[in-house]
């Protein structure tokens, strides 16, 4: 992986403890950082553009890697020990590779967040608890290619621990997702949703994935 001089300096500076001096150095390296921002020691690799609003924060020991755009609106928060990444190969194929967290929203701690296809979180929403997985890319058995699709989460939502969010999921506003739920498709009516068991919805699958000769599955061009 090639890292530019600016990228190497960001890696070094991002590893420092939170301070006004750290914020000043990141600004000089191209980050837009508002007032009262707290950014703990993190591993930041190949983040193209970062826009951190007033009062927003990023906790300690997060991995932020290969994002084209990272946006935290005012008072948005990313907690500790999260893995927030995107795929450079999918980015080259047209994926947005972005994370947008709206005003007063939070991604708490110890979550896995794949931003390849793009993730947008509205205002006053919490991805709470621990160990939730948000994935925006996957392998199509029909085309035998890696595909990507964004995740959209609305305002005043609560995503509980161990939730699994599939590519292309749209969650409306004022929705609570229960612990351990798997969600996909459009969930737009306000309310509490719980679902944890896999259900057979299609049999006799056919597609290029089942006829491929190579092990690696390439990214599809957008």
PAVOMI-783838 format. One line per 2 residues: number of its first residue (from 1); their letters; for each residue x, y, z of C-alpha. Coordinates in steps of 0.25 Angstrom, whole numbers, plus 2048, in hexadecimal, padded with zeros to 3 digits. Layout:
BEGIN
NUM = a = X/Y/Z ~ ...
***
This chain:
BEGIN
1 = xx = 800/800/800 ~ 806/80D/7FC
3 = xx = 804/819/806 ~ 807/827/802
5 = xx = 80F/831/80B ~ 803/837/810
7 = xx = 7FD/82A/812 ~ 809/826/81A
9 = xx = 808/832/823 ~ 7F9/830/825
11 = xx = 7FC/822/82A ~ 807/828/834
13 = xx = 7FE/834/839 ~ 7F1/82B/83A
15 = xx = 7F9/822/844 ~ 7FB/82D/84E
17 = xx = 7F2/830/85A ~ 7E6/83A/858
19 = xx = 7EB/848/859 ~ 7E9/856/853
21 = xx = 7F7/854/84D ~ 7F3/847/846
23 = xx = 7E6/84E/840 ~ 7EF/859/83B
25 = xx = 7F9/84F/834 ~ 7ED/848/82E
27 = xx = 7E8/855/829 ~ 7F5/858/822
29 = xx = 7F4/84A/81C ~ 7E7/84D/815
31 = xx = 7DD/849/820 ~ 7D1/852/822
33 = xx = 7CF/852/831 ~ 7C6/85B/839
35 = xx = 7C6/861/847 ~ 7C6/858/853
37 = xx = 7CA/84B/84C ~ 7D0/83F/853
39 = xx = 7D8/835/84B ~ 7DF/82A/853
41 = xx = 7EA/821/84E ~ 7E6/819/842
43 = xx = 7EC/812/836 ~ 7E8/81B/82A
45 = xx = 7ED/816/81C ~ 7E9/81B/80F
47 = xx = 7DD/824/813 ~ 7DB/82E/807
49 = xx = 7D3/839/80D ~ 7CE/83B/81C
51 = xx = 7C4/845/820 ~ 7C2/845/82F
53 = xx = 7B7/84F/835 ~ 7B7/857/841
55 = xx = 7B7/84F/84E ~ 7B8/841/847
57 = xx = 7C2/837/84B ~ 7C9/82A/848
59 = xx = 7CD/821/853 ~ 7DA/819/855
61 = xx = 7DF/80D/84E ~ 7D6/80E/842
63 = xx = 7DB/809/834 ~ 7D7/812/829
65 = xx = 7DC/80D/81C ~ 7DA/80F/80D
67 = xx = 7CE/819/80E ~ 7CD/823/803
69 = xx = 7C4/82C/80C ~ 7C2/82D/81B
71 = xx = 7B8/836/820 ~ 7B3/839/82E
73 = xx = 7A9/844/830 ~ 7A8/84C/83C
75 = xx = 7A9/844/849 ~ 7A9/837/842
77 = xx = 7B2/82C/849 ~ 7BA/820/845
79 = xx = 7BD/818/852 ~ 7C9/80E/854
81 = xx = 7CF/802/84E ~ 7C6/803/841
83 = xx = 7CB/7FD/834 ~ 7C7/807/829
85 = xx = 7CC/804/81B ~ 7C9/803/80C
87 = xx = 7CE/7FB/801 ~ 7D8/802/7F8
89 = xx = 7D5/7F9/7EC ~ 7C6/7FC/7ED
91 = xx = 7CA/80B/7EE ~ 7D1/809/7E1
93 = xx = 7C4/802/7DB ~ 7BC/80E/7DF
95 = xx = 7B8/80C/7EE ~ 7B6/819/7F6
97 = xx = 7BE/814/802 ~ 7B8/81E/80B
99 = xx = 7B3/81F/81A ~ 7AA/82A/81D
101 = xx = 7A5/82B/82C ~ 79A/836/82E
103 = xx = 799/840/839 ~ 798/83A/847
105 = xx = 799/82C/842 ~ 7A3/822/847
107 = xx = 7AA/815/843 ~ 7AD/810/851
109 = xx = 7B9/805/853 ~ 7BE/7F8/84D
111 = xx = 7B6/7F8/841 ~ 7BA/7F4/832
113 = xx = 7B6/7FE/828 ~ 7B9/7FB/819
115 = xx = 7B7/808/812 ~ 7BA/804/804
117 = xx = 7AD/806/7FE ~ 7AA/812/807
119 = xx = 7A3/814/815 ~ 79B/820/818
121 = xx = 795/821/826 ~ 78B/82C/829
123 = xx = 78A/835/836 ~ 788/830/844
125 = xx = 78A/822/840 ~ 792/818/849
127 = xx = 799/80B/844 ~ 79A/806/852
129 = xx = 79F/7FB/85A ~ 7AB/7F3/854
131 = xx = 7AE/7E9/849 ~ 7A4/7EE/83E
133 = xx = 7A8/7EC/830 ~ 7A5/7F5/824
135 = xx = 7A9/7F0/817 ~ 7A7/7F7/809
137 = xx = 7AE/7ED/800 ~ 7AC/7DE/7FD
139 = xx = 7AE/7D4/7F2 ~ 7A3/7D1/7E8
141 = xx = 7A1/7C3/7E5 ~ 79A/7C7/7D8
143 = xx = 7A5/7CF/7D2 ~ 7B1/7C9/7DA
145 = xx = 7B6/7D8/7DD ~ 7B7/7E0/7E9
147 = xx = 7AC/7EA/7EA ~ 7A9/7F6/7F3
149 = xx = 79D/7FE/7F8 ~ 79B/809/802
151 = xx = 795/808/810 ~ 78B/813/814
153 = xx = 787/815/823 ~ 77D/820/826
155 = xx = 77B/82A/832 ~ 778/826/841
157 = xx = 77B/817/83E ~ 781/80D/848
159 = xx = 789/801/843 ~ 78C/7F7/84E
161 = xx = 797/7EE/851 ~ 79B/7E3/847
163 = xx = 793/7E8/83C ~ 796/7E4/82E
165 = xx = 793/7EE/823 ~ 794/7E9/815
167 = xx = 798/7F1/808 ~ 78D/7FA/802
169 = xx = 785/7FB/80F ~ 77D/807/811
171 = xx = 778/80A/820 ~ 76E/815/821
173 = xx = 76D/81F/82D ~ 768/81B/83C
175 = xx = 76B/80D/83A ~ 771/803/845
177 = xx = 779/7F7/840 ~ 779/7EC/84B
179 = xx = 786/7E5/850 ~ 78B/7DA/847
181 = xx = 782/7DE/83B ~ 785/7DD/82D
183 = xx = 780/7E8/824 ~ 77F/7E9/815
185 = xx = 777/7F1/80A ~ 76E/7FC/80E
187 = xx = 769/7FE/81C ~ 762/80B/81C
189 = xx = 756/80A/826 ~ 759/80F/834
191 = xx = 759/805/83F ~ 761/7F9/845
193 = xx = 767/7EE/83C ~ 76D/7E1/841
195 = xx = 771/7D6/838 ~ 77D/7CC/83A
197 = xx = 77A/7BF/832 ~ 77E/7BC/824
199 = xx = 772/7B8/81B ~ 773/7B1/80E
201 = xx = 76E/7BA/803 ~ 773/7B4/7F6
203 = xx = 778/7A6/7F2 ~ 77F/7A1/7E6
205 = xx = 789/7AD/7E4 ~ 78F/7AF/7D7
207 = xx = 79A/7B9/7D3 ~ 7A8/7BB/7CF
209 = xx = 7AE/7BA/7DD ~ 7AB/7AB/7DD
211 = xx = 7B2/7A9/7CF ~ 7BF/7B1/7D2
213 = xx = 7CC/7AB/7D0 ~ 7D4/7B5/7D8
215 = xx = 7D4/7B7/7E7 ~ 7D4/7C6/7E8
217 = xx = 7C8/7CE/7E5 ~ 7CA/7DB/7DE
219 = xx = 7C3/7E8/7E0 ~ 7B8/7EC/7D6
221 = xx = 7B9/7F9/7CF ~ 7AE/803/7D2
***
